[in-house]
């Protein structure tokens, strides 16, 4: 075993290992089973021997299009339509969310327009024929995805096409959860200057470990998500927002944690605006709430008719 | 019988010696010679909704990876809620790390970044779930 001085201190932490040995800065060994407060500037080494794990036999089940392996809970071959979902493992089923999603036809998800003209993303409606079944009793609704690609919605004003690459909702466990989203905009005018801008409101500002269980007054935050995740408050004129090359791809995976102590529900709601030439935009609303340790609700992405004034004011600054 | 036991003992001693692995909690100093399978464990630098914040810890991580001549496997292990969410979150961090490494040292070869998600725990006490998540969420840099 060896003992060396570390170059840094902040990023070291002690796991609870039975063989953990640490040394003090003078190089004297201290053996510890569990160290709670590890802040000094030294690091440790421990010998760990290889562990051999016995492999169990596999059993496969045939589902018509693919074989499923029970033991490792995975498909043996890729999804035939995996090219349409570049962000999802081709070995997954229902985007790893079999409780929240169904996949009766093996097709993709789609965009729906309601009676009031709101266009929203429905994870369970994959095609015109499924729409006919799922919305049989909903008057005024229509299926508005592109015929050849259910991910895409072509904006009626001709600005371009919005493509939902990924909208995943996960189970809430230990009070922690959130969705992951990937959206891309394809402008009709390729020379157009475009970029995403996002704001969100939440009573839990972040889910970093240090404030995992801390609640704050309802907070408003703005983000430029197409660059290096610039996060600010209500100052759209911050220079940092404009240092990043704009991108048409928006990715986000917000996490929040139910506050056990305060027993407050967690609310997180975002508005993501695609700014086009600093002149106009369209805005997608989406979010989630966590009501208890193991339950919550997701709000599917919807193209909003009326974004906040903040977004409307931001347009002219975001070129 | 005794002879077989002796051979087994010698074999085990030999195996344990050649397979010995050093695990460092924090970055070792420059004079430390790292060997195959050695592992460096550090906390994940500050992050925000699947992306790293620009912090001193992140600078240290990027500098360490970029300045290393060794072939590295970097495991991003995230304990956060459900298993599939943890995997998705570690994938998001991996993709941000790849982007930042490309910006920093785009000609860097021999660096594999692997999202692990909620697996391979080091800290097993679930009675304090906050600590369980915090201590198990980490980056492992493995020399290959």
Interface residues (C-beta under 8 A of the other chain):
Chain A: X1 X2 X4 X5 X6 X7 X8 X9 X10 X11 X12 X13 X14 X15 X16 X17 X38 X42 X43 X44 X45 X46 X47 X48 X49 X50 X96 X97 X168 X170 X171 X172 X173 X174 X175 X176 X177 X178 X180 X206 X207 X208 X209 X212 X213 X228 X229 X231 X251 X252 X253 X254 X255 X257
Chain B: X16 X19 X20 X21 X22 X23 X24 X25 X26 X27 X28 X29 X30 X31 X32 X41 X42 X43 X45 X46 X47 X48 X49 X50 X51 X52 X53 X54 X56 X57 X60 X61 X80 X81 X82 X83 X84 X85 X88 X89 X92 X95 X96 X122 X123 X124 X125 X129 X130 X133 X134 X135 X136 X137 X138
